[in-house]
Amino acid sequence: MRHRHYQAIRSIGWNLLQLVIASGLFLSVSHNTVAAMPQSLAVELEHLGLPATAISLYVHRLGDDQPLLTHLADRPRNPASTMKLVTTAAALDLLTPTHTWQTHTYVLGQLQRGTLDGDLLIQGSGDPQLVIEDFWRLIENLRQRGLRHITGDLVLDSSLFDRNAINTKPLDHKRYRAYNTPPDALLVNFRATRLEVFPEGQSLRIYADPPATTLRLENHIKVLPGRCKGRTGGITLTVKHQANGTLAKLGGRYPVTCGPTGFGRVLLTQDAYVYGVFRHLWLASGGTLLGTWRSGVAPTNQRAFASHRSDPLANTVRDINKFSNNVMARNLLLTLAAKHTQGIATPSDGRAAVFAWLTRTGIRMPHLAMDNGSGLSRSARLSARGLGQLLLHASHGPWGPEFISSLPLAGMDGSLRQRFRGLAPRGRIRLKTGRLSGVRAMAGYVTLSDNQTHAVVILINQEKLSNRIGDAAPAAVLRWLLRPR
């Protein structure tokens, strides 16, 4: 009875809303009322089971004075990863698309005939994308400069970012998942390790990619006989940090007939990862390293021995937005902090740099609450109108092409590779996605059949939001927008 009574009240509420829309009486936008949306869209969302109060919308054709549609556009909501649009737009403006990061090395001792009698120091500059191929090139650069043998330690300089000010607590208690990796000034390969499981006869071979001398694997997986039948999720992982590295034990059960599988995890601590990967690559190149690792600070009165220059910021922004890389976005915010303060960077300094930029450019985002710049946060907030204003500004700014091209293309690449296929001709929908438990968000640009482009923001916040509704509601909004008028 209580359920039927609730459904009757809910139906009356939506019918009343549709009556108001049909009669031309529009509700004002506020934090406590529901702004009118087109009746067809309201009905479709109601049929999905999404309350009108759970969604905020902002649609604005580029070049127009007023938006085409607003619905609860001034209500602060959790934007999930669409927060990355704020970070990357600010970075393009403050750093310019050609900005690069340099990772320097210094010899702390005497280098004679290929042997360094002392330590080698690696200084991080906050490069968000120092991947394994780049790290290998840095090692090759060292060899080309004549270095072969190191008698001392590998000294790691991450001092550009204040580690004590960085929140390293995972959002969802899954500390070994790659999306929870905290930022670091000397971030290498996102600190990620891919564990590969490869059947060999009736046994399994396990290996790590990239290998690290500080990681030890123990294989306790029980091999199952018989057909696969899709049983590929029975592998367990236990991680134990030790003084000289990390022990990872793999257990559970796995049918060899399921073939190879693999999964990425963050297993090693920051410095143990950098040292372990460096040592493996260094030994593989024919070098020797007698010492272990320790922290240090680069000398100020000495030229770098060998360096690696990153790809330009435009490439970094593309990868952040296309693939929603959290740690890259967090590193980028701290890079803004370092530029803003000309000193040791903290997340609060990064936020201050973004807020100062918004004020200077005239973008109004009064509800912006920024945490780490990635949107991987329960406290982050912004409004659909505020994010829409940022999209409008970015579209006609000097770096508009770089910003717009960084967004995923529906049905083609990035986080939209499998989404919205057939909804519009290819290249017409470019949207950054956001997803947390209870949150779905999309923001970017949609070009209609008349070649008019619209800035679009969709923010959905609802406790226990189902995947079905979270996926279907944005599609309904896009279908309404793309419908011929």
C-alpha positions as CSV (number, residue, x, y, z in Angstrom):
1,M,0.0,0.0,0.0
2,R,2.8,2.4,0.9
3,H,4.5,1.7,-2.4
4,R,1.3,2.4,-4.4
5,H,0.7,5.5,-2.4
6,Y,4.2,6.8,-3.2
7,Q,3.8,6.0,-6.9
8,A,0.5,7.9,-7.0
9,I,2.0,11.0,-5.4
10,R,5.0,10.7,-7.8
11,S,2.8,10.4,-10.8
12,I,0.7,13.5,-9.7
13,G,3.9,15.5,-9.3
14,W,5.1,14.7,-12.8
15,N,1.7,15.3,-14.3
16,L,1.5,18.7,-12.6
17,L,5.0,19.5,-14.0
18,Q,3.9,18.6,-17.5
19,L,0.7,20.7,-17.1
20,V,2.8,23.7,-16.1
21,I,5.1,23.2,-19.1
22,A,2.3,22.8,-21.5
23,S,0.5,25.9,-20.2
24,G,3.7,28.0,-20.7
25,L,4.2,28.7,-17.0
26,F,8.0,28.3,-16.4
27,L,9.4,27.8,-12.9
28,S,12.3,29.9,-11.9
29,V,15.7,28.4,-11.5
30,S,16.7,28.2,-7.8
31,H,18.2,25.7,-5.4
32,N,14.8,24.7,-4.2
33,T,12.6,24.6,-7.3
34,V,12.5,22.6,-10.5
35,A,13.2,24.7,-13.6
36,A,11.0,23.8,-16.6
37,M,12.5,21.5,-19.2
38,P,10.9,20.5,-22.6
39,Q,7.9,18.3,-22.0
40,S,9.1,15.5,-24.2
41,L,12.4,15.3,-22.3
42,A,10.7,15.6,-18.9
43,V,8.4,12.7,-19.8
44,E,11.3,10.5,-21.0
45,L,13.3,11.1,-17.9
46,E,10.2,10.4,-15.8
47,H,9.8,7.1,-17.6
48,L,13.4,6.2,-16.9
49,G,12.7,6.7,-13.2
50,L,15.0,9.7,-12.7
51,P,13.6,12.4,-10.5
52,A,13.7,15.9,-12.0
53,T,15.5,17.2,-8.9
54,A,18.4,14.8,-9.5
55,I,19.5,16.3,-12.8
56,S,21.0,19.7,-13.8
57,L,21.1,20.8,-17.4
58,Y,22.7,23.7,-19.3
59,V,22.7,24.0,-23.1
60,H,23.9,27.1,-24.8
61,R,24.5,27.6,-28.5
62,L,27.9,29.2,-29.2
63,G,27.4,32.9,-30.1
64,D,24.0,33.3,-28.5
65,D,23.4,35.7,-25.6
66,Q,21.1,33.3,-23.7
67,P,21.1,29.6,-23.1
68,L,18.7,27.3,-25.0
69,L,18.0,25.2,-21.9
70,T,18.6,25.5,-18.2
71,H,17.3,23.2,-15.5
72,L,18.5,23.5,-12.0
73,A,21.6,25.0,-13.6
74,D,22.7,26.9,-10.5
75,R,22.5,24.0,-8.1
76,P,25.9,22.8,-6.8
77,R,26.5,19.2,-7.7
78,N,29.4,16.7,-7.6
79,P,30.8,16.8,-11.2
80,A,33.0,13.7,-10.9
81,S,35.6,13.7,-13.7
82,T,34.1,16.7,-15.6
83,M,36.1,18.7,-13.0
84,K,39.1,17.9,-15.2
85,L,37.7,20.4,-17.7
86,V,38.3,23.2,-15.2
87,T,41.9,22.0,-14.5
88,T,42.8,21.5,-18.2
89,A,41.2,24.8,-19.4
90,A,43.1,26.7,-16.8
91,A,46.4,24.9,-17.6
92,L,46.1,25.7,-21.3
93,D,45.6,29.4,-20.5
94,L,48.2,29.7,-17.7
95,L,51.0,27.5,-19.2
96,T,50.1,27.5,-22.9
97,P,49.8,24.3,-25.0
98,T,53.6,24.2,-25.7
99,H,54.6,24.0,-22.1
100,T,56.9,21.0,-21.3
101,W,58.4,19.4,-18.2
102,Q,62.0,18.4,-17.8
103,T,63.3,15.5,-15.7
104,H,66.9,16.2,-14.8
105,T,69.7,14.0,-13.5
106,Y,72.8,15.1,-11.5
107,V,76.1,13.2,-10.8
108,L,77.0,13.6,-7.1
109,G,80.6,12.5,-7.2
110,Q,83.4,12.0,-9.6
111,L,82.7,10.4,-13.0
112,Q,85.8,8.8,-14.5
113,R,86.0,6.2,-17.4
114,G,82.3,5.4,-17.1
115,T,82.2,4.9,-13.4
116,L,80.5,7.4,-11.0
117,D,82.1,7.2,-7.6
118,G,79.1,8.6,-5.8
119,D,75.4,9.0,-6.3
120,L,73.1,9.7,-9.2
121,L,70.2,12.1,-8.5
122,I,67.0,12.2,-10.5
123,Q,64.9,15.4,-10.1
124,G,61.2,15.4,-10.8
125,S,59.5,18.4,-12.3
126,G,55.9,17.2,-12.0
127,D,55.7,15.6,-15.4
128,P,52.3,13.9,-15.4
129,Q,53.2,11.6,-18.2
130,L,56.7,10.2,-17.7
131,V,55.9,6.8,-19.0
132,I,58.2,3.8,-19.2
133,E,59.3,4.6,-22.7
134,D,60.4,8.1,-21.6
135,F,62.2,6.6,-18.5
136,W,64.1,4.2,-20.8
137,R,65.1,7.2,-23.0
138,L,66.4,9.0,-20.0
139,I,68.5,5.9,-19.1
140,E,69.8,5.8,-22.7
141,N,70.7,9.4,-22.4
142,L,72.8,8.7,-19.3
143,R,74.6,5.9,-21.2
144,Q,75.2,8.2,-24.2
145,R,76.9,10.7,-21.8
146,G,79.3,7.9,-20.8
147,L,77.8,6.7,-17.5
148,R,78.0,2.9,-17.0
149,H,78.6,2.1,-13.3
150,I,77.2,3.8,-10.2
151,T,78.9,3.0,-6.9
152,G,76.5,4.9,-4.7
153,D,72.8,5.3,-4.4
154,L,70.0,6.5,-6.6
155,V,68.8,9.8,-5.0
156,L,65.2,10.8,-5.7
157,D,64.2,14.4,-5.6
158,S,60.4,14.9,-5.4
159,S,60.6,18.1,-3.4
160,L,58.7,20.2,-5.9
161,F,55.5,18.9,-4.5
162,D,54.8,19.0,-0.8
163,R,54.0,15.3,-0.1
164,N,52.7,16.1,3.4
165,A,50.0,18.3,1.9
166,I,48.8,15.7,-0.6
167,N,45.8,13.5,0.3
168,T,46.9,9.9,-0.3
169,K,43.7,8.3,1.1
170,P,41.9,6.4,-1.6
171,L,38.3,7.5,-2.3
172,D,36.8,4.0,-2.1
173,H,39.3,2.0,0.1
174,K,40.7,0.3,-3.0
175,R,44.3,1.6,-2.5
176,Y,45.8,-0.6,-5.1
177,R,43.6,0.5,-8.0
178,A,45.5,2.7,-10.4
179,Y,42.8,5.5,-10.4
180,N,43.6,6.1,-6.7
181,T,47.3,6.8,-7.4
182,P,48.4,10.0,-5.6
183,P,50.4,12.6,-7.5
184,D,54.2,13.0,-7.2
185,A,56.8,15.3,-8.7
186,L,58.7,12.2,-9.8
187,L,55.8,10.2,-11.1
188,V,57.0,7.3,-13.3
189,N,54.5,5.3,-15.4
190,F,51.7,6.4,-13.1
191,R,53.3,4.0,-10.6
192,A,51.3,1.2,-12.2
193,T,52.2,-2.4,-12.5
194,R,50.3,-4.8,-14.8
195,L,50.3,-8.3,-13.6
196,E,50.1,-10.8,-16.6
197,V,48.8,-14.3,-16.1
198,F,49.9,-16.6,-18.9
199,P,48.9,-20.3,-19.1
200,E,51.7,-22.7,-19.9
201,G,50.5,-26.3,-20.2
202,Q,48.6,-27.1,-17.0
203,S,50.4,-24.3,-15.0
204,L,50.4,-20.5,-14.9
205,R,53.2,-18.1,-15.4
206,I,53.0,-14.7,-13.7
207,Y,55.1,-11.7,-14.6
208,A,55.0,-7.9,-13.9
209,D,55.1,-5.2,-16.6
210,P,57.2,-3.1,-16.1
211,P,59.5,-5.3,-14.0
212,A,60.9,-3.8,-10.8
213,T,63.7,-5.2,-8.8
214,T,61.8,-4.2,-5.6
215,L,58.8,-6.3,-6.4
216,R,58.6,-10.0,-5.7
217,L,55.7,-12.2,-6.9
218,E,54.5,-15.4,-5.4
219,N,52.1,-17.5,-7.4
220,H,49.6,-19.5,-5.3
221,I,46.8,-19.6,-7.9
222,K,45.1,-23.0,-8.0
223,V,44.8,-24.2,-11.6
224,L,41.4,-25.5,-12.5
225,P,40.8,-28.2,-15.1
226,G,38.0,-28.3,-17.7
227,R,36.5,-25.7,-19.9
228,C,36.7,-22.0,-19.2
229,K,33.0,-21.2,-19.0
230,G,33.9,-17.5,-18.4
231,R,35.4,-18.2,-14.9
232,T,38.2,-15.5,-15.1
233,G,37.6,-13.5,-12.0
234,G,38.8,-15.9,-9.3
235,I,42.3,-14.4,-8.8
236,T,43.1,-12.8,-5.5
237,L,45.9,-10.5,-4.5
238,T,47.6,-9.8,-1.2
239,V,50.2,-7.1,-0.9
240,K,52.8,-6.7,1.9
241,H,55.4,-3.9,2.0
242,Q,58.8,-4.8,3.2
243,A,62.0,-2.9,4.0
244,N,63.5,-3.6,0.6
245,G,60.4,-3.7,-1.6
246,T,57.0,-5.4,-1.8
247,L,55.8,-9.0,-1.8
248,A,52.7,-9.6,-3.9
249,K,50.9,-13.0,-3.4
250,L,48.5,-14.1,-6.0
251,G,45.9,-16.7,-5.0
252,G,42.5,-17.9,-5.9
253,R,41.5,-20.3,-8.8
254,Y,41.8,-20.0,-12.5
255,P,41.1,-22.3,-15.4
256,V,44.0,-22.5,-17.8
257,T,41.6,-22.9,-20.7
258,C,40.5,-19.3,-20.2
259,G,43.8,-18.2,-21.7
260,P,45.9,-15.2,-20.8
261,T,44.6,-12.4,-18.6
262,G,46.0,-9.4,-16.8
263,F,45.1,-6.5,-14.6
264,G,46.8,-3.3,-13.4
265,R,47.5,-2.4,-9.8
266,V,49.6,0.1,-7.8
267,L,51.7,-2.3,-5.7
268,L,54.9,-0.5,-4.7
269,T,55.5,2.7,-2.7
270,Q,56.5,5.7,-4.7
271,D,60.3,5.7,-4.2
272,A,60.5,1.9,-4.3
273,Y,58.8,1.9,-7.6
274,V,61.1,4.5,-9.2
275,Y,64.2,2.8,-7.9
276,G,63.0,-0.7,-8.8
277,V,62.1,0.2,-12.4
278,F,65.2,2.3,-12.9
279,R,67.5,-0.5,-11.5
280,H,65.8,-3.1,-13.7
281,L,66.2,-1.0,-16.9
282,W,69.7,0.1,-15.9
283,L,71.0,-3.4,-15.3
284,A,69.3,-4.5,-18.6
285,S,71.2,-1.9,-20.4
286,G,74.5,-3.2,-19.1
287,G,75.0,-0.8,-16.2
288,T,75.7,-1.5,-12.5
289,L,74.2,0.1,-9.4
290,L,75.7,-0.8,-6.1
291,G,73.5,1.3,-3.8
292,T,69.9,1.5,-2.8
293,W,67.6,4.6,-2.9
294,R,67.1,7.6,-0.7
295,S,65.5,11.1,-0.9
296,G,67.5,14.2,-1.6
297,V,67.4,17.6,-3.3
298,A,69.2,18.6,-6.5
299,P,72.1,21.0,-6.2
300,T,71.4,24.6,-7.2
301,N,74.9,25.4,-8.4
302,Q,75.4,22.5,-10.8
303,R,74.2,21.9,-14.4
304,A,72.1,18.8,-15.1
305,F,74.1,15.8,-16.4
306,A,71.3,14.4,-18.6
307,S,67.7,15.3,-19.0
308,H,64.4,14.3,-20.6
309,R,61.9,16.8,-22.0
310,S,58.2,15.8,-22.0
311,D,55.7,16.0,-24.8
312,P,53.9,19.4,-24.9
313,L,51.0,20.2,-22.5
314,A,48.5,19.9,-25.4
315,N,49.2,16.2,-25.6
316,T,48.9,15.9,-21.8
317,V,45.5,17.6,-21.8
318,R,44.3,15.3,-24.5
319,D,45.2,12.2,-22.6
320,I,43.7,13.6,-19.3
321,N,40.4,14.4,-21.0
322,K,40.2,11.5,-23.4
323,F,41.0,8.8,-20.9
324,S,40.0,10.6,-17.7
325,N,43.4,10.0,-16.0
326,N,43.1,11.1,-12.4
327,V,46.8,11.2,-11.3
328,M,47.7,13.2,-14.4
329,A,45.1,15.8,-13.6
330,R,46.3,15.9,-10.0
331,N,49.9,16.4,-11.1
332,L,48.7,19.2,-13.5
333,L,47.0,21.1,-10.7
334,L,50.2,20.9,-8.6
335,T,52.1,22.2,-11.7
336,L,49.8,25.2,-11.7
337,A,50.5,25.6,-8.0
338,A,54.3,25.6,-8.5
339,K,53.9,28.2,-11.2
340,H,51.6,30.3,-9.0
341,T,53.9,30.3,-6.0
342,Q,57.2,29.9,-7.6
343,G,58.0,27.4,-4.8
344,I,56.9,24.1,-3.3
345,A,53.5,23.2,-4.6
346,T,50.4,22.2,-2.6
347,P,46.9,21.4,-3.8
348,S,45.6,24.5,-2.0
349,D,48.1,26.6,-4.1
350,G,46.8,24.9,-7.2
351,R,43.2,25.7,-6.3
352,A,44.2,29.3,-5.7
353,A,45.8,29.5,-9.1
354,V,42.6,28.3,-10.7
355,F,40.4,30.7,-8.8
356,A,42.7,33.6,-9.7
357,W,42.5,32.6,-13.3
358,L,38.7,32.4,-13.2
359,T,38.5,35.9,-11.7
360,R,40.9,37.3,-14.2
361,T,39.1,35.8,-17.2
362,G,35.6,36.7,-16.0
363,I,34.3,33.1,-15.9
364,R,31.6,33.0,-13.1
365,M,31.7,29.7,-11.2
366,P,30.4,30.8,-7.8
367,H,29.6,27.3,-6.6
368,L,33.0,25.8,-7.5
369,A,34.5,23.7,-4.7
370,M,37.7,22.1,-6.0
371,D,39.6,19.3,-4.2
372,N,42.4,17.8,-6.2
373,G,41.6,18.9,-9.8
374,S,40.6,15.4,-11.0
375,G,37.0,15.1,-9.7
376,L,37.9,12.0,-7.8
377,S,36.3,13.4,-4.7
378,R,33.1,13.4,-2.7
379,S,33.5,17.1,-1.7
380,A,34.0,18.6,-5.2
381,R,31.1,20.8,-6.4
382,L,30.2,23.0,-9.3
383,S,27.1,24.1,-11.1
384,A,26.0,23.2,-14.7
385,R,25.8,26.9,-15.5
386,G,29.3,27.6,-14.2
387,L,30.8,24.7,-16.1
388,G,28.8,25.9,-19.2
389,Q,30.3,29.3,-18.8
390,L,33.8,27.8,-18.8
391,L,33.0,25.8,-22.0
392,L,31.8,29.0,-23.7
393,H,34.9,30.8,-22.7
394,A,37.2,28.0,-23.8
395,S,35.6,27.6,-27.2
396,H,36.4,31.1,-28.4
397,G,39.8,31.5,-26.6
398,P,43.2,31.2,-28.3
399,W,43.5,27.6,-27.2
400,G,40.0,26.6,-28.1
401,P,41.1,24.0,-30.8
402,E,43.4,22.3,-28.4
403,F,40.8,22.2,-25.7
404,I,37.9,21.0,-27.8
405,S,40.0,18.3,-29.6
406,S,41.0,16.9,-26.2
407,L,37.4,15.7,-25.5
408,P,36.3,12.2,-26.3
409,L,34.5,11.6,-29.6
410,A,31.3,9.7,-29.3
411,G,31.5,6.2,-30.7
412,M,35.2,6.7,-31.6
413,D,37.7,7.1,-28.8
414,G,38.5,7.7,-25.1
415,S,35.8,7.2,-22.5
416,L,33.1,7.6,-25.2
417,R,34.5,4.9,-27.6
418,Q,31.5,2.6,-27.0
419,R,28.9,5.3,-26.3
420,F,26.2,7.1,-28.5
421,R,27.0,5.2,-31.7
422,G,24.5,6.2,-34.4
423,L,23.1,9.0,-32.4
424,A,24.7,11.6,-34.6
425,P,27.2,11.6,-37.5
426,R,30.7,11.0,-36.4
427,G,32.6,13.9,-34.9
428,R,29.4,15.8,-33.8
429,I,29.5,14.8,-30.1
430,R,32.6,15.7,-28.0
431,L,31.9,15.2,-24.3
432,K,34.1,14.7,-21.2
433,T,32.5,12.0,-19.0
434,G,32.3,11.7,-15.2
435,R,31.4,8.7,-13.1
436,L,31.3,8.0,-9.4
437,S,28.9,6.0,-7.3
438,G,25.7,8.1,-7.3
439,V,27.1,10.5,-9.9
440,R,27.0,10.7,-13.7
441,A,28.2,13.8,-15.6
442,M,28.9,14.8,-19.2
443,A,30.1,18.2,-20.5
444,G,31.4,19.4,-23.8
445,Y,30.2,20.3,-27.3
446,V,27.5,19.0,-29.6
447,T,27.1,20.1,-33.2
448,L,23.7,19.8,-34.8
449,S,22.7,19.1,-38.4
450,D,22.7,22.9,-39.1
451,N,26.4,23.0,-38.1
452,Q,25.5,25.1,-35.0
453,T,27.6,24.0,-32.0
454,H,26.2,24.0,-28.4
455,A,28.0,23.8,-25.1
456,V,26.3,21.0,-23.1
457,V,26.4,20.2,-19.4
458,I,24.6,17.2,-17.8
459,L,25.0,16.6,-14.1
460,I,23.2,13.8,-12.3
461,N,23.5,13.3,-8.6
462,Q,21.3,10.6,-7.0
463,E,21.9,8.2,-4.2
464,K,22.0,4.6,-5.5
465,L,21.9,5.7,-9.1
466,S,21.7,2.7,-11.3
467,N,23.9,2.1,-14.3
468,R,20.9,1.8,-16.5
469,I,19.5,5.3,-15.6
470,G,23.0,6.8,-15.4
471,D,23.6,5.8,-19.0
472,A,20.1,6.3,-20.4
473,A,19.4,9.8,-19.1
474,P,22.3,11.6,-20.9
475,A,21.4,9.8,-24.1
476,A,17.8,11.1,-23.7
477,V,19.1,14.7,-23.3
478,L,21.3,14.3,-26.4
479,R,18.5,12.9,-28.5
480,W,16.3,15.9,-27.5
481,L,19.0,18.3,-28.5
482,L,19.8,16.6,-31.8
483,R,16.1,16.3,-32.8
484,P,15.3,18.5,-35.9
485,R,13.4,21.7,-35.0
